Amino acid sequence: MFDLSKKVVLFAGGGGYLGCACCLGMVEQGAAVVVADLSEEKAGQMVEAIRGRFAEARVSAVGLDIGEPASVASAVAETLGRFGRLDIAVNATYYSPGKTVEDLTAEEFDRSCRVNVTGSFVFARESAAAMSAGGSIIMFASMYGLVAPNPRMYHPPMTPNPIDYGAGKAALIQMVRYLAVHWGPRNIRINAVAPGPFPAPPVQRDAGEFVQRLAARTALGRIGQADQIAGAVAFLAADESSYVTAATIPVDGGWTAM
């Protein structure tokens, strides 16, 4: 199952914590993967790490600023030039200055929307235009696009998960619904995963009490590890999910059920 050996993937945000695990998982299933990241150096490091495990892997790296339409178009064009087609496009990017409601300026909120909403729209549209035989687009939403963060989880000096992050992720969920209906006749599916508490390794290392609070809030009583998101992404990419579109799949340990 989840044979991706004939698939070409463009993965935006592929150099990030969750993106790395997903890129590795898709290569394991046989896909050709273009790892795209704001940091081309991080993308290149991920490509080298993949090749270290899979010597025959079909992978390449590209820089991608999802907030700049020309950069998005260039990444799609490079994918087509390198592998001749595009079957799967994954967007795991985000931006936030991480400020409180009281401190966040209108200009900073606009910048977040420019990257998280407008950039995601442009990425989806450019990717769909390159999918002449249909394909699958996968957006990374969040549990905080479905429910609000509880400020009591974030003890000072931590600030709660910022409003611009959640607002952008909620917008992605509606964008997925809209575009799924719009592109369905072209056999282009678009879905989202909504990760729950997947704190990055530095947070796991340095904020143990916070991590324990996150774990206790889930139905399963534990935080997520990066490779646990990869299966959901592979499913949405593969032909096994060919009748799934417009869906948002929580991968949150049951957080949003409670």
N, C-alpha and C positions, 0 to 999 in steps of 0.2 A: 504494500500500500504506500501511497504518497510518492510514487515514482515521478521524479522531476527531471529525469535524464534528458528529455527533449525540450526542456523549458529554459528560457533566458530571463534572468531576474535583474531588475534595477532596484537596489536597496538604498534609499535615502536615510541617512543616519546610521549607516552600517558600521561606523567606527565606535558607536556608543556601547554602553553596558549591555542592554538588551539586544541591540542591533547585531553585535558581534556574535552572540549565541545563536541568533536566528540565521545569520549568514552561514555560519558553520553547519547548522542543521540542514540548510537547503543544499549546501554542497554535498553533505553526506548522502542526501537523497538524489544526487546526480545532476543538480542544476548548474548551469553556468551563471555566475553571479558577478555583477558589477557593484562593487562596494563604493558607495558615494557618501561623502561626508564634508562638512564645512572645512574640516582639517584634512587636506589631502594626505598629510603625513600620517595621521591616524588611519585613514583608509588604506594607505600603503602598508602600514604595519599589520593591519588585519589580513590583508592579502598574503603577506609573508607568513603569518601564523597559520593560515589555512593551508598554504603550500607545504608548510612544515609537517602537517598531518596528512595531507592528501597530495602527493607529489604530482598527480595527473589532473589536479583540479583546474577547471576552466574559470579563472577569476581575473579581474582587473580592478584597478582603483581609479577614482575620478573625484575631483573636487566639486562640491555642489553647495551653493548658497541658495537655499530654497526661498529666501526672501527676494531673490533677483530673478525675474522671468527669463532673462537671457542665459543665466547659469543653468536653470532647469532645462531649457531647450537644448543647451550644449550637452548636458549629461545624457539626455535621451538620444541625441544624435550620435554621441560617442558609443553608446550601447549598441545602436543599430550598425555603426561602422565596425565595431569589434566583433559582434556575433551575428549580425544580419537580421535580427528580429528582436521583438520584445513581447514576452508572454505574461510576465508578472511584474508589477511595480508595487513596492512597499515603502510607505512613508512613516518613519519612526523619528522624525525630527520634532524639536520644540524649542521655544525660546521664552524666557521670562526673566525680568530683572529681579524677581523674588522679593518684591516689596509688599508691605501691608496696604490695605485699602486706603488708609489715611496718608501714606507716603507716596503711593504710586501716582505719577503725573499722567495727564491726558496724553502727552506725547509718548510716554513709555507704554501706556496701554495700546495706543495706535501701533507702535512698533511690534508689540506682541501679536496683535491681530494681523499685521502685515506678514509676519512669518508663519504663524500657526494656522491662520484661516486662509488669507489670500494666497500664501505660498503653497499651501496644501491643495487649494483649488487649481492653481496653475500646474502643479505637479501631476494631479489627476488628469487634467485636460490634455497636457502634452503627452502623457503616457498613453492615454486612450487613443489619441490621434495616430500613434505608432503601432497600435494593435490591430493590424489589418485582418487578422483571422480570429479576433476575439481575445479575451485574456482575463486576468484577475488583478484587481487593485485592492490593496490591503492598507488601511489606515490604522495607526496607533492612536486610539482614543485613551480613555483613562476611567478608573472608577470615579474620579472627581469630575468627569463629564456626566455622570449618572446621579451622583449624590454629592452633597456638600461636605467639605472637611470639617471635622469637629475641632474647634480651637483648643478644647481641653486636652487634646492629644499632644499638643505642641507646647511644652513647658519652656518658659523663658530660659535663655535668650533666643530660643527658636521662634520663628514666626510661622503662622499657619500657611499651609499650601496656598499660593497666591491666587487672587480672583481671576487674573488674566489667563492663568493656566487652565483652570476649570472651565471658564467661558469659552476658550478656544477649543477645548476637547469636546464640549457639548455641541459646539457648532459643527465639528467633524462628524458627529453621529448623525445630525440632520443632513449634512452634505452627502454622506454615504447613502441615505435613503433616497434623496433626490436624484443623485447621479445613477443609482442602480435602476431606477425607473426610466430615466432618460436614455441610458445606454443599453438597457436590456435587449432591445431589438438587434443590437450589433453583437450580441453574445459576449458583452463585457460585463463581468460581475464586479461589484465593489462591496466590500465588507470591512468591518473594523474589529480589532481586538481591544478590550478595555482592561489593561493590566491593573491589578490591585497593588498591594504593598510589595514592591520589589526594590528595597533600598540598595543603593550602590555599595560596593565593598567598603569605601571609606566610612560610610554611615554605619554599616554593620560593625566596623572595627571601633569607631570612636563614639558612638551614641547607643550604647547597649541598652539603656533603660527605655529609650524611645523605640528601639527595635522590639523590645519586649511588649510595649504597649500596642504596637502595630500587630504583632502576632496574636495577642490576646483578643483583639477586636475581630479576628477572622473566625469563620465557622470551623476551620481546620486547625486553628491554634498555632499557625506558623507563618512566617513570611515566605514569599516566593523567591526561588532561585532562577537565575537568568535562563537556564536551559528549559525551564518549565513553561516558558512562553513560546518556545520554538515549535512545539508540536501543534499548537493552535494555528500558528502562521503557516506551517507546512500543509495542514489540512485545508486552509482557505486557498492556498496556492495550487493544490493538486486537483486533478480531475475527479477525485472522490467527492469533492464538494461542488460539483458542477451544477447542482440545483439549489445552491445557497447563494443568495444575494440580498443586499440591503440589511444584513444582520450585523449586530454588535454582540460579540461573544465576550462576556466577562471572564477574565482569568485572574481571579481575585481571592481564591480560598473561601469564597462565600461571603465576602465583605458586604456586597450590595444586596444580599438576601436578608440582612438583619437590620 
